[in-house]
Amino acid sequence: MTNSDHYIKLENMMHSAQFVQLAGARVSIKKGEAHITLPVRKELYHAAGAMHGALYFLALDNAAFFAANSLVEDVFVLTTSFTTYITRPVSEGVVKSIGKVVNQNHSQFICESILYDSNDKEIARATGIFIRSKIPLSDKIGYK
């Protein structure tokens, strides 16, 4: 399997998740990096009229997660810790998150992700640690 095939299968895996489908998120993956886009939709606002924090987390965690899993071709990686900083609300447009692997060793991947609004202004950032699981990448989890 080529790296390109692996990235496409990871993209399919993300797009097959029901929560991702509900949110309308999309991903593009390359080696050690993932880009997520997410439309800001009123039906997913919190009570104060802006995008709910769960969607910030979705975009940030998935960008970091898929950046890490781009480097692992046999098993699903797991998020073991994830720290998120939401710096400003957003209530329109399409947000984009860019996740990158910034360090790795034999047991873990350290990743960072940044979320931007439609004007490329940073609205959130996060760091996370990911490890290899025992869950095989297979069509059973949408990896196809």
C-alpha positions in Angstrom: 0.0 0.0 0.0 1.3 3.5 -0.8 1.2 6.4 1.6 -1.4 8.0 -0.6 -3.7 4.9 -0.3 -3.2 5.0 3.5 -4.2 8.7 3.6 -7.3 8.1 1.5 -8.4 5.2 3.7 -7.9 7.4 6.8 -10.0 10.2 5.2 -12.7 7.7 4.4 -12.6 6.5 8.0 -13.1 10.0 9.3 -15.9 10.8 6.8 -17.7 7.6 7.8 -18.1 8.6 11.4 -21.7 9.7 12.2 -20.8 12.7 14.3 -18.5 13.9 11.6 -21.3 13.6 9.1 -23.7 15.5 11.3 -21.1 18.3 11.7 -20.2 18.4 8.0 -16.4 18.1 8.7 -14.0 17.1 5.9 -10.3 16.1 6.1 -7.3 16.1 3.9 -4.3 14.1 5.1 -0.6 14.0 4.2 2.5 12.8 6.0 2.4 14.1 9.6 -0.3 16.6 8.9 -4.1 16.9 8.5 -6.4 19.7 7.5 -10.0 19.7 8.7 -12.7 22.0 7.4 -16.0 22.5 9.2 -19.0 24.7 8.3 -20.3 26.9 11.1 -24.0 26.1 11.4 -26.6 27.8 13.5 -28.2 24.6 14.6 -25.0 23.6 16.3 -24.5 26.9 18.3 -24.4 27.1 22.0 -26.9 29.3 23.9 -24.9 32.5 23.4 -25.1 32.2 19.6 -21.7 30.9 18.5 -20.2 27.5 17.5 -20.3 25.1 20.4 -17.0 24.1 22.0 -17.6 20.4 21.1 -17.1 21.4 17.5 -13.9 23.2 18.3 -12.7 20.0 19.9 -13.9 17.9 16.9 -11.8 20.0 14.5 -8.7 20.3 16.7 -8.6 16.7 18.0 -9.3 15.2 14.6 -6.6 17.3 12.9 -4.0 16.2 15.5 -5.3 12.6 15.5 -5.1 12.1 11.8 -1.7 13.8 11.6 -0.5 11.1 14.1 -2.3 8.2 12.4 -0.8 9.3 9.0 2.4 7.9 10.4 0.9 4.6 11.6 -0.3 2.2 8.9 -1.4 -0.9 10.9 -3.4 0.3 13.9 -5.7 3.1 15.1 -4.0 5.6 17.4 -5.6 6.8 20.6 -5.8 10.3 22.2 -4.3 10.0 25.7 -4.4 13.6 26.6 -5.6 16.7 24.8 -5.5 20.3 26.0 -7.6 22.9 24.2 -7.5 26.7 24.3 -10.5 28.5 22.8 -9.6 32.1 22.2 -12.5 33.6 20.4 -16.0 32.7 19.3 -17.1 32.2 15.7 -20.6 32.3 14.4 -20.3 32.2 10.6 -18.3 30.8 7.7 -16.1 27.7 7.5 -13.4 27.0 10.1 -10.2 25.1 9.3 -7.9 23.2 11.6 -4.4 22.3 10.8 -2.8 19.5 12.8 0.8 18.5 12.8 3.0 15.9 14.5 5.7 18.0 16.3 7.5 15.2 18.0 7.5 11.4 18.1 9.3 8.6 19.9 8.9 4.8 20.2 5.7 5.1 22.3 3.9 8.4 21.5 3.2 11.2 19.1 3.0 14.8 20.3 0.8 16.9 18.0 -0.4 20.5 17.8 -3.4 21.9 16.0 -4.7 25.4 15.3 -8.2 26.4 14.4 -8.8 29.4 12.1 -11.9 31.3 11.1 -12.8 32.2 7.5 -10.5 35.2 7.7 -7.5 33.1 8.8 -7.6 34.5 12.3 -6.7 32.0 15.0 -9.7 31.1 17.2 -8.3 28.1 19.1 -5.3 25.8 19.5 -4.5 22.5 21.1 -1.8 20.0 22.0 -2.3 16.3 22.4 -0.5 13.0 23.0 -1.4 10.0 20.9 -0.3 6.3 21.2 -0.7 3.2 19.1 -3.7 1.1 20.1 -4.3 -2.6 19.5 -7.3 -1.8 17.1 -6.3 -2.8 13.6 -7.0 -0.4 10.8 -9.7 -2.2 8.8 -12.9 -1.7 6.9 -14.7 -2.6 10.1 -13.9 0.9 11.4 -14.3 2.6 8.0 -10.7 2.3 6.9 -11.4 1.4 3.3 
